[in-house]
Every structure is written in structure tokens, then in C-alpha cells.
Amino acid sequence: MSLTRQQLITLVTKIVNAEGTEEELDQWLEIVASNVPHPGVSDLIFWNEPELTPEEIVDAALGYQPIVLPPPTEN
């Protein structure tokens, strides 16, 4: 399942505003997490300082690029 930026913003908005049951919120968070490369998207939603808007959360989560280290060299 691949969601658009706007679909992700809609889900993050619902999560931020606690617009569903606990089960729905957990499900929406799993859907968001499976559609973005950021490994800590829940931290962006719940713990980020300063608090981000849903748009900022989605943009940060979509723009995440892991640091790829070269393999160690043999001595």
C-alpha cells in the first residue's frame, strides 16, 4: 500500500487530534509508519520539540534518508 502525501497528512491529522478509538489510532499509526522511510515517525508525531504540524511531520518522515556507512575495510 502506497499512500500519497495528502493521504498521509489526513491520517497524521487524525492521529494528532485523537479522532478515533485506540485501536483505530494504532492502526493508522502502523499505516503511516509502513508508508514512510523514517524509522521514528511516532516520535515526530508525539514527542517532537517543537511540536510539528501534520504537514511538517509528513514532510520530515518522507524526506528522511538514512546515513549509509561504507563497509569496514580489512586490515
N, C-alpha and C positions, 0 to 999 in steps of 0.2 A: 504494500500500500504506500503510495507516494502522494503526500498532501501538498497543496500549493501553499505559498506564503500566507495568503489570506485565510485559508482553512486552518492553518496553524495558529494564526492570530486569534481567530474565533475561539478555538479550543483553549488557548492560554488565557484569554479574557474570561472564559467561563471558570477556569481553574482559579484565577486570581480573585474573582468575585464569589467563589464558592457557590456556583449556581446549580449544583447537583447534589445527589446523595454522595456519601463517602465512596461507595462502590463506583459511581459514575466518575467522580473526580480521579480515583485511582486508575480507572480505565483510560480516561482522557490523557492523564499524565504518561501512561505507558505508550499511547498512540503518538503523542508528541515526541517522547524520547526515542521511539523507533524511527522517526522521520527526520531527525537532525543528527549531525555528526558530533555535537557537543556531549561529552560523557556526563556532565553535571547540570543538565538543563533544569532539574528540580531545584538546584541551588540558585540558579538565576531567578527562578520564579519565587522561591520562598525566603531566601537568605541574602540576596544581593544588597549591598550598601554602596551607593544609594539605591533606593527602590527603582526598578525599571518599569517602563510601560510595557504592555503586551507586545507592541511593535518592536521595542528595543530588545526584549527578551528573544523574540523570534529571530531578529536580525543577528544578534550575538550568537545564538545557537546554530543558525545556518552558516554563519561566517567562520565558525570555529575550524581551525586547521591544527592537527596535532603536530608536535615537533618530532620530526623523523631523524633519528640519530644514525650515523653510519655504523656498520657492524665493527666490532673491535678488530684491530689488526693483530696478527700473530707476531710474536717477537722471535 
